[in-house]
Amino acid sequence: MREILYRCVQGRQHMAKAKTLTIRSRRERPSVLFDRHRSEIRAIVERHKGSNPRVFGSVARGDDKPGSDLDLLVDHKPGNIMSLFDLSAINCEIEDLLGLPVQVLTPASLAPNIRVVAEREARTV
């Protein structure tokens, strides 16, 4: 996991990766990429102590556009605690898989008023 996080951090320091993400994300809507890679996204979340991945935001509402990001809510597996390293690894691996910006959040990390909206519109991965 440290290697994955290190690669992600190193990749963010280079503009080439940012340009690649931007160019790729402009071609297809995130919802199309999300639907194509659902099983891989579930596997990534499970591998890093996460469970119950849900998409929310523009992708869940169906009003995403090329260039939109993907917002994910994840819970921790019962009996496990997800660290910031786990969340970062999930984020980096899904960004690498989809080639677009991703936000991986836990319900507890959201403000209460945003959490209500996010959980209401969330769709299971």
Secondary structure, DSSP 4 states (H G I P E B T S, - for coil): -HHHHHHHHHHHTSHHHHHHHHHHHHHS-HHHHHHHTHHHHHHHHHHTTEEEEEEETHHHHT---TT--EEEEEEEPTT----HHHHHHHHHHHHHHHSS-EEEE-GGGS-HHHHHHHHHH-EE-
